[in-house]
Structure formats: structure tokens, C-alpha cells
Amino acid sequence: MKKKYYIPILYSILIFLIIFSFHSYQNLKAIAAPPSEEWGREIHIDKTPYKKAASLNMDKENIWILTAKEDRFTKTILEKENGNIKETQDIIIPGSALNKLVKYKSMEPYIFWTENYELYMSKKQESGDYSTKSLIAAEVKDFNVFSQNGEIVLAAAYNQGLRYYKINGQGAIAWGDEYPFDKAVHITAALDDSGIFHTVSIRDISPMEKEIIYLLFSQGKWTLRSQKIEYAQVSNESIGNLEIGLDKDLAYIFYENNVWNSFGQTARTWYATVPLSQAGNPDMEFKLLTSQDTESSADVYVSEVNCPYLKQDTLNAVFIEKYWDETGEGFKILNTTFKDGKISGKTDSTRILGWIKGIDIAQHGKDEVLVFLQTAGEFKNDVWFTQTGEGYKEIANKPVKQDYVVAMENSISPYISGLVIALIRAFMFFPAVLWLLFVEFFEVRKFLWNPRLNYSVATGIYMIIKVLSTNFYYRGLSYYMMPDFMKPMVIRYLIMLSIGAIAYFMAKAFKKNRTDMHIIPEFLLFMLYDLLITVFLYGPYIT
């Protein structure tokens, strides 16, 4: 075979490589795109066998992420400035039984966790090892850890009531009085500028009744601020994910209703605001939390509201929200601000992902960091991390080797499905082929003796059908997925005609090397190029 026979084949390969590269580039842009201007792209930290939120802490230099494993904890230390991993440490605590793990939290140099509702702690020693586990309390249904003026404070909810502990070198020391609140199942708190812990808790009165109380804890003393009985809609509805946040004027109290049924899981979050300056015992009037414009609670999925525990001028919170539009549906973490008791601003902290659970947020100054879980298969969950800040975004938003591989893999599927679609679309242009068959069968001399004119007429019929059937030609395209420069109708016409011209010259290139090629195979080759280039170019946008 002479060298010139290879030229049309090389041109063909080049054309489809250009289309493949174009789609790979577009896929790479989508993969590396951050969820918003404020937040960087999420990065993978670790795996855990538990659906328990990883523990997250931050200071002016470092970020600590603690992840539970079957027989140990793993601590990952990152640079606050850019999110680079500085160190990873496995922590084995003598006597621990993490197969019974219910919840865990860390605050340097301590780790706190519950095993079958027994609350334990362990402290990091000078050697770097951790001490044997030490029991703090039994029958603990929930706990949270805070830092106050350099001291570590722990709040616990257990069968008899609520209690605060101070953590020091001697262990956990009960702080002040116990608040009687039988069968408490959740507790959380926020700390104001005066050192008062604004504490909320929930207990089950009956399967359909839940009592929520809002207390102030200061200098070891409790003050009841407000209480409310909330009623479940169905008997299998569970209430949890209790949270409180403070801004300069209001306390925001959140709780979540969950129902599992044959249709899956529903999650609705309710919140109430209580003026900080109002005397007496103000009411807590709960209303549905949503960032969407909807009148129906059936359309709302909001889960795991999480606020920084320190009082803020403007309350900042994150939560999981189910999202759907023409692109599909999934879950994302939304970063919101509240003003005057309502959501005043919102920013995406993550892209739209699959199942999300176990979120935790930490804040230092204006910087925020976030961890969350995603299903990883084989009964494990991936721990993901993201944060705000230009240093982190500059690194996290750069494509890595795996991004290039995924981008190219996602560009292959249009080539596979495109072959089937091209075959189906070919029947629309049958009149052009029918013309050539008509000339051959009836031996129309004017065109038989003038192949160029015959070919031009067939090509003209083909292009007229293509232009007149533009709506069908582009039917099924999801325009929101296309790059902006490809969306205008004028550009689509230009692309259509350009593809036709490329197909024409490619068919002629083969004809030049095979002068004995009949006009019908030549025209079918033109059609094949036109259809395949079109479908391969628009394949990723066909839904």
C-alpha cells in the first residue's frame, strides 16, 4: 500500500482524537471545578468502617481529623494554610473496644468516645502513646466537647439527666450540679462571650412525644430558659441531630425528624429562635428549615445542621440538602448564614454527590473546614475534607493524575453509544441515498454521465434535510451540559455545516486514492463521517 493511502486514515484518526481531547478537557474542567468561590474541591482523607462523623479541630496553624477504625483511631494532621497533609498517626488505646463504638470526639491532647453508651477518655502521653482508657460515666446517650479559655469542657446526656465535666490532668471532674432530665438522648451547646453554655437537650416522653429544653449553664449552675413538647407525625419517626448556634441577637435551635420506609429516608429539620436579651421563659416556635422556595415539606430534605459552638456576629451553619434539577439529583452540603431568624445567604460547600453523612465543621477566625462521609463499598465509608481559603483552593482545585484518567474514561462512552445513535439517525437521510438509487436504476443519463452533478444533488438533498430537521437533529440534547460557546443557534448551524464540509472532504480523500470507487459507496462514506462526527461531538450531551 502506498503512503498516500494512509493519509485519509490518519486524518480520520486525527479528527476523532480532536473530539476525544475536547471532551476530555471539558470533563477535566468539570471534575476539578470547585463547588463555589468560597470553598475548594473536596479531597480524600481516610476510610472508616463506621457511619460516625469524624472528629475535626483547628487552630491557627493546624487541622486535626480523627477517624475511627476497627481497632484504632487514625489522626491526620493538615496545614491550615493550604490543606497539605503533614502527618498521619495510628492511635491504639489500651483497653478500648471500638467494635462497640457509638460516638467519638477529640480535642488535643484527649480523645473521648462511647462504647455501648459508656463514656471513656484517653490522653496523649509525652512518649506520644495514649493512656489506658478511663471511664467517665455510664449510660451516656450523647456528649459533646468544647474549649473554654484553654480548658476542655465536656457535656453529657445520660439516663438520669445532664452534666458538665472539666477535663484536667486528673481526668474528668464533675462541674457543678446535675440537671435532672430523665432519659435524655441528645445534648449540645454553644458558648457565648460571657462564658455561659447555652445548652439544649431532647428526651423521649413517648413514641409520639419529645421534650426539648433550652438551658443556661454558668459557674456550675443551671437556669431553665425554655421548653417545648414536639409531636411526631408517625410512630416510626425518630428525632435527633440536635444543634444550637448563637449570633449577636438570637439563639437558633435545630432538631431533625427522620423516617425510614419503603420509599427510603426522609429528613426534615425544624428550628426555633429565642432572643438572647428576652427575659423570662420565651416560647420555642419551631418551623421547617429549607433553602428552597417550596410550600410543601414533602419536597424538603435537610439533615445534620452543624454550627460552630462559639457565638458569632452572624450565625454560620452547614447542613446536608437533597438537590435536584434537570441535571439529575443528589446530595450536597450547603453553607448558610442566618440573619433575623432566617437564612440570609447560602453557598455550596461541596458539589452534588451521592450519599452524604456524618458532617462536622470547625472554624478559626474567618476560615472554615469541613469533613463528611460517603459510602465506599465493602461496608466502609470514605472520609472527605474541604475548606475555605485561597491557599487550599489553589492546591485542591489543580487536577491530579487520577482526574486525567477519569476525564478520559468518561470521554469513551459517547463513542460506544454513538455508533448505535448514528445508525438510527442515518434513516432520516434515506431520501438522499434514494436519489442515487433512482438515477442508477432508471439510468438517468444526465446524471450518470455527470457524476459530479449527481453527487452534488445528493449532497444538497442531504444538507437540506439536515437544515430543515434541525430541531430533530439536536433533539435529546441537554443544553445545560454543553459549553456556553456551543449553545447559540448560529454556532450550532455553523458546527453542522462545518461537519458536513469535513465529511465531504474526507470522502473525497478516499475517492482520490480509490478512483474506481462507485458514487454510492462514496456518498455513504460521506454520510458515515457526517453522522459519526456529529454524534461523537454531541454524544456526551444526549440524555
N, C-alpha and C positions, 0 to 999 in steps of 0.2 A: 504493500500500500504506500502510495506516495505521500510525502509530507503534507501536501495541501489537503488531503482527505481528513487529516486530523483537525484542521482549523475550525470547521463548524462544530465539532465535538468539544474542542477546547472553549469555544465561545459559549456553548451551551452550559458547560460546567461553570464558567465564569459568571454567567447570568444568575444561575441558581445559588452560587456561592455568595454573590452580592445580596440576594434576597435573604439568604440564611444569616449573613452577617448583620443585615439591617434588623432582622427580628431579634437576633441575639443581643444586639446593642440596646434595643428597646426593652427587652426583658431584663437586662442588667440594670438599666436605669430604674425600672420598677422595683427590682429586688433591693437595690442599695438606697432607694428613696427613704428619707426619714418620715415618721408619721406626721410631723408638724415642724414649724420653725423653731419651737422651743425644745422639743425632745429629739434625742438622737435615736438611731436604729438600735433595736434590742440585740444583745449578744448572749451567747450560751455560757452558763457558768458551771453547772453540775447536773447530776441526776439524783433523784431520791425515790425510794420505794413508797413514800407516804404522800398522801394528799394533804399535807400540812404546810402552811406558809413557812418559807424560810425566814430566818431572823435577820434583820437588817439594821445596821447602825452606821453613823457617820460623824466625823469631826472635821476640823478644818484641813486635815491632811489625808485621812484615810477613810475607806469604806470597808465595813466588815459584813460578810454574808456567811451565815452559819446554816449548813444543810445537814439534815439527819439521814443516816444510813442504817442498815440492819443492825450493826454492832458498834457504830461510832458516829461521831459528828465530823464534818469537814468544814474547816474555816478557810474562806477565801478572802484575802486582803487585796484591795484595789487602791490605786492612786485616785484621790478625789478629783484632781485636776483634769485627768483625761481617761479614767476608767481602765488603765492598764493594770493587769494582774501582777502584783508584786510577790505574793507568796500564797501557797496552799498548804494547809496543815491538817493532818488527820488527828483527831482527838478521841482517845479511848479513855473512858471514865470507869475506874474500878467499881464493880458492883452494879453498874447500870444494866437495865433490861429494856433496850429500845424497841424490842418487839411488842412491848406494851405501851408504846408512846402514844400520848393523846395530844400534847401541845408542847412547844419549846420556844424559848426566848433567850437571847444573850445580851449582856451588857458588860463590857470589859471591866474586870477580868473574870466575870462569872458566867455560868450557863445555868439556866433554870428549865425544868421540864416536868411533865406529869407522866407517871406510869400507872395506868388504871386508876387515875384520879388521886394518886399520892404525889405530892409536890416535892421535888428534890432540887438541890443545888450542888454545884461543884465550882471550885476556884482554881484558877491557874497559879501554879507554884513558880518559884524563882527558877527552878530547873526547866520550866516550860511544860511539864506534865500537869495534869489536873488531879485534884484531890479526890478521894473516895466520895461517892455520893452521900449527901447528908439530907435527911428528911426534914422538911419544913412543916408540913401539915398533911393530914389525911382527908379524904372525901372532898378534895378540891375539884370543883367542876370547871373553873376558869380562873385565869390570872393574867396580869399584865405588869410590865416593869417600866419604871420611869427613873429619870435622873433629876435630882433637885439640889442645886447648889453643891454639886460634886458628890452628893450622897446618892446611893441607889435605893429606891423605894419600890416595894412590891405590893400590889393589891390583889387579894384573893377572895373568890366566892366559893363557899363550901356549904355543906348541908345545914349548918347551924346559923350561918349569916355571912357577914362581910368583915374583912380585917385587913389592916395595913401592917407591913413589916418594914423595918430598916435593915439594910444589909451592911455588915461590917466584918472585921476580921474574926469575930467570934461566931459568925453565922447570921441567921435571920432572927431578929429581935422584934417581938410584937410591939407595935407602936400604938399606944392609946387604947381606946375601948373597941370592943367588938360591936358591930351593929347587928341586932337580931333581924334576920330575914331568911326564914326557913326555906330550904330547897332552892336557893339561888343557883342559877345555871350560867349566867354571864356577868362579867364585870369589866368596866373600862373607865378611864378617867382622863381629864385634861387639866393642866396646871396653869393657873393664872399668875399675874405679876406679883400678887401678894403671897404666893406660896400656898394657896388654897387648892386642894384637889377637888374638882367638880366631878363627882362620881355617879355613874348610872349602873343599874343592875336590873335583871329580869328574873322572875321566878314563875313556875307553873302553879296556878291555883287549881286548874282542872284542864282536861284536854282542850277545852274551848276558851279558857280564860287565862290571861297572862297579866301579871302585875309588873309595871315598870316604875322604878323610883329614881329620883334625882336628889342626890345628897351633896353636902359640902363637908369636906374633911379638912380640919386645920388644927394644928397643935394637939393632935391625938383625940379631938372631939368631933362628933358628927352633928350635922344640922340637916333636918329634912327640908328640902326645897320644894319638891312637887312629887306627886304620884298619880298613876293613871292605870285603870284596868282596860286592857285591849282584848278584843274578842276575835278568835279565829273564824274564818268562813267555813272551813271544813275540818273534820276531826283529825285528818292526817296532815294538817298544816303545821309546820314547825317554825318557831321564831328564834332568830339568832343574829349573828353578825352585828352585835350592839356596838355603837360608836358615839362619841361625843367630841365636838370641836368648839372652840371659842374664838369669836372675833371681839372687837372692842366694845360691842354693844349686846351681843346675844350669845346664848349657849344653843348649839344645834345638836339635837339628839336624834339618832338614827337607829332603826331596827329593821330586820328583813323577814319577810314571810316566804317560806319555801314549800312547794308541794310537788311531790313526785307521783306521777300517774302514768297511764298507758300512753299518753301523748308526750311524755318527757318531763322536764323540770320547768317549773315557773319560779321566778324570783321577783318579788316586788319589795321595794324599800319605802318605808314611811318615815317621815321626820317631823319634828316639832321644834319650835324656837321658844326660848324663855329669856326675857330681858334680864340682863345681869343686874341692873340697877333697881328692878321692881321689888318692893318689899312684900313680905307675907309669903304665901304659897301659891304662886301663879299656876294656872292650868297648863297642861301639855296637850295641845290640839294637833294630832298627827294628820298629815296629808301625804299624798303619793309623791314620791320623788321621781322626776323624769326630766331629761334634757330635750325630749322630743315634743313636737306640737301634736298632742293627741288627747282625745277626750275619753278614751277607753283604757282602763287598766289592763285589759287583755292584751294590748299591744306593747306593754312595757316589760322589759327585763332589766332590772338594775340590781346588782349584787355586790356585797363586800365593800361598802363605803369605808374609806380609811383616811383619817385626818392626822396631821402632826399633833402630838399631845401638848405642845406649848401654845399658849394664847397668841393669836395673830391679829394684826390690824384688819386684814381681810381674810376670812377663812378660806383655806385651800384644801380641797379633798380630791381623792381619786376613787373611782368605782368601775366595776365591770358592767358594760352595757351590750345588749344584743343589738346588732345593727343589720339592716337590710336595705337594699336599693336595687337598681337594675343590674348591678354587678354581681349580685348574689347576697349571701348573708353570712354572718359570723359573729365573733365577739371582739371587742376592743376595750382598752382601758382609757377612760376619759378623765382628764384633769380639769376640775371645775373650780371656780371661785364663787363665793356667795356674798351677797350684799342685801341688807334689809330683809333677810329671811328668804331670799330667792337666789337661784343660780343667775349670776351676772356675767359669767364668761366661761367658755369651755375650749379645751384644746385636746387633740388626740395625743395620748402618751404612747400608744402602740398603733401599729397598723391593724387591719381587720384580720383576725387569726381564727384558728379553730377554738376548741375548748380552752378556757382560761379559768384558773382557780388560784387561791392562795396568794393574794397580793399583800404587800407590805410596803409602806412608804417611810422615808426618813428625810429630814430637812435640816440644813445648816445654812443660816442666812437666807439668801435667795436661791440657793442651789437645792435641787430635789433629786432623790434617787428612788428607784422602784424595782422590786423583784416580783415575779409571778411564776406560776407553774403552767405547764402544758403537757398533755399526755404524750408519752414517748414510746408506748408499746411495751410488751413484755412486763406488764404490771409495774412500770416505772414512770416517773414524771420528770420532765426537763425543768431545770431552774433557769429562768431568763432574767436579765438585768438591763436596765436602761437608766439614763439620767439626762438632766439638762446641762447646759454649759457648752461653750464653744470648743473647748479643748477636747471634750469627749466626742462631740458631734464630728469634729474634723477627722478623728480616727475611725469612729464606728461607721460613718457613712461612706468610707472608702471600700470599694469592692475587694473581696478576698478571693483566693483560688477557688473555693467551693462555689462562690457566686457565679464565676465564669462557667463552671461546669453545669450548674443548674440552668443558667441562661441558655446555654447551647442545647441542653436536653429538652427544654421547653420549646425550642425552635424546630425540633424534629417532627413533632406530632402533626403540624399543618401539612407537611409533605406526605404523610401517610394518608390522612383523611382527604387531602386534596385530590388524590388520584380518583377516588370514588366520586367526589363532587364534580370534578372535571368531566367525567364520563356522563353524569346526569345532565350537566349544563350543555353538553355537546348537541343533544337532540333539539335544542332551541334553534340551532343554526342549520338544521337539516335543509331548509329551502335553498341555501347556497350550494350545498352538495347536489341537491335535486336538479339545479340548473345545469351543472356539469354533466350529470347523467342524462338529462334531456337532450343536450347538444350531442352527446355521444350516441345515444340510442336512435335519434331521428336524423343524425348526420347533417346537422345544420352547417352547411359549408362555410358560410360567412365567418363562423366562429371556429370551425375545425381548422380552416386554413389560416386563421389568425389567433394562435394560442395566447398571445399577449392580451388581446382584446377579451378573449374568453375568460382568462384568469382574472383580468381587471373587473369584469362584470360580476364574477363570483365573489371576489373580494369586496366589491361595492355592496352587493346584497348582504354579505356577512356584516359589514360595518354599519349599514343602515339598520339592520336588525339589532345590532349591539347598542346603537344610539337610541333607537325608539324604545328599547326594553331596558332602559337604564334603571328604572325602579326595581325590576325583577333582577337585573344584573347585580345590584347591590342589596337585594333583599336578604334579610337574615344577618346583616352586619350590625354589630354593637358599636355605634359610633363613639360612645364614651371611652371605648378601649383604644381607639385609634389616636396616633399622634395628631396634634392640632393642625399641622400643616396639610394633612391629608383629608380634612373634613370638608372644606368648601366645595360646592358643586363644580365650580370652574376647574379646580385642581383634579377632581375625580374624572371629569371629561378629558383633561389633558393626560392623565395617567392612562385612561382607557385607550386613547388614540396612540399614545407612545408605545404601549404594549403591543397594539396592532402593528405598528411600524417595525418594532423589533422582531415580531413573529414573521412579518413579511420578508425582512432581510435575512433572517435565519433560514427560512425555506429556500430562498434564492441561493444562499450559500451552499446548501446541499445540492441544489439543482445544478450549480456551476460545476461541481465535482462529479455529478452524475447526469450528463447531458441527455441521456436516454430516458430519464425519469418521466413518467406519464404525468399529465396535468392534474389528474385526480389525486394520486398519492402526494404530489407536491402541495395541493391545496389542503389535503388532510393533515400534512405536516405543519402547514401554516396554522390551521385550527388548533392542533395539538399544542404548539408553542403558545399561542394566544391564551388558550384556556388554562394551561398549566401555570404560566407566569402569573395570570390573574388570580387563580385560586391560591397559589403559594404565597403571593403577596398579601392577599386579604384573608387567608385561612385562619390566622390567629384571632381575627375579629368576627368570625362567623359563629353564631350561637344558635 
